[in-house]
Amino acid sequence: MKTIVAAGAATSAAALSMVAMAPSATAAEASPDAAAKVLTCTTYTPDGRTGTANCTNNTNRTIAFRSTVVCGMGLDAAGAWLTLPPGTWGTSSGICPELSTGVGSVNWEEG
């Protein structure tokens, strides 16, 4: 009985060491459907509560986007979706709630 328990423990330890040595997946590998962003955008916050994304569509196809705003100590915000034909630009803004601590970061989502 002692031999079986010891053999089982050795097998478990070997399996754990193999798992520990396995390479971890990067974000791109973990989410193969995540598409690269194609718009050229600048983001800023003019007043600490508003997050704005100015985006230009330099592609040959129509693309929609919106701003996404991380708000401290409050619900996050998102701007309105805008559709940009090729060669055009647009601005989308999201506003953090009154009781939040303001904009933590601004990004954009394409879809």
N, C-alpha and C positions, 0 to 999 in steps of 0.2 A: 504494500500500500504506500509506503514512504517513497519508493522508487517512482511510482506513477505520479504522485504529487510533485516530486522534484522535476520529473520530465515535463509535466504540464507547466510548471513555473518557468522552466528554461525555454520552452516553446513560446510562451507568452512574452517573455523578455525579448526574445529574438524578433518577434512580430512587432513589438513596440519600437525597437531600435530601427527597424526597417521603415516604419511609418514616420519616425522622427527624421530620418534621412531623406525622405521623399521631398522633391522640390514643391514649393507652394505655388498655387496658381496666381497669376497676376490678374488685375481687374479685367483686362481685355480677354484673357483666357476664360475667366469665370463667367463673363457675359459676352458671348460671341455676337449677339444681336446688337450690341451697343455700336452705333454708327459714329464715325468721326464727324465733328462739326465742320461745316463748310463755309459758313458766313464769317465775314470779318467784322468783329464787334469791339467796341470800347465800352467799359462800364464805369459808372461813377455814382456818387451820392451827393446831390447838391445841398441838402439840408440836414443830413443825419437820419431822416425818417424815410426818405424816398430813394429807391434804388433804380437806376436807369441803365438800359442797354441800347446803344446806337449801333445798328448793324447794317452792313452793306452786302448785297448779293452780287458777288463777282462771278457767279456760275452762269450756265446757259439754261437753267431750269428754275421754275418758281419754287420758293421755299418759304414756309411759315416759321415764325419764331415768337417767343415771348420772354420777358425778363423773369428771373426767379430771384427772390430776395430772402436771405436768411436774416431773421429779426431776433435780436437778443431778448430773452425773457418774455417772449410773445409768440403768437402764431406767425409762421412765415407767410410771405406775400408773393403774388405773381401778377405780372402785368397782362394786359390784353394781348391776344394772339394777333399778329400782323402777318399778312401775306406779301412777300416781296417778289415781284417779277424780276427777271434777269436785269442787272445793271442799276437797280434802284436801292434806296436805303430807307430805313424807318427807325422809330424810337418807341420803345415799350418801357413803361415804368410801373413799379409796384410800391405800395406805401405800407410801412409797418404800422401796426396798431398804436393808438395813443399811449397805452400803458406799457409798451415794450421799451427796451433800452436802446432801440434804434437799429440801424443797419449793421449787420456783421459782415456780410459779403453780398456781392451782386454777380449773377451769372446769367446765361441765357439758355433756353431750351429750344431745339429745332424739332419740327415735326410736320 
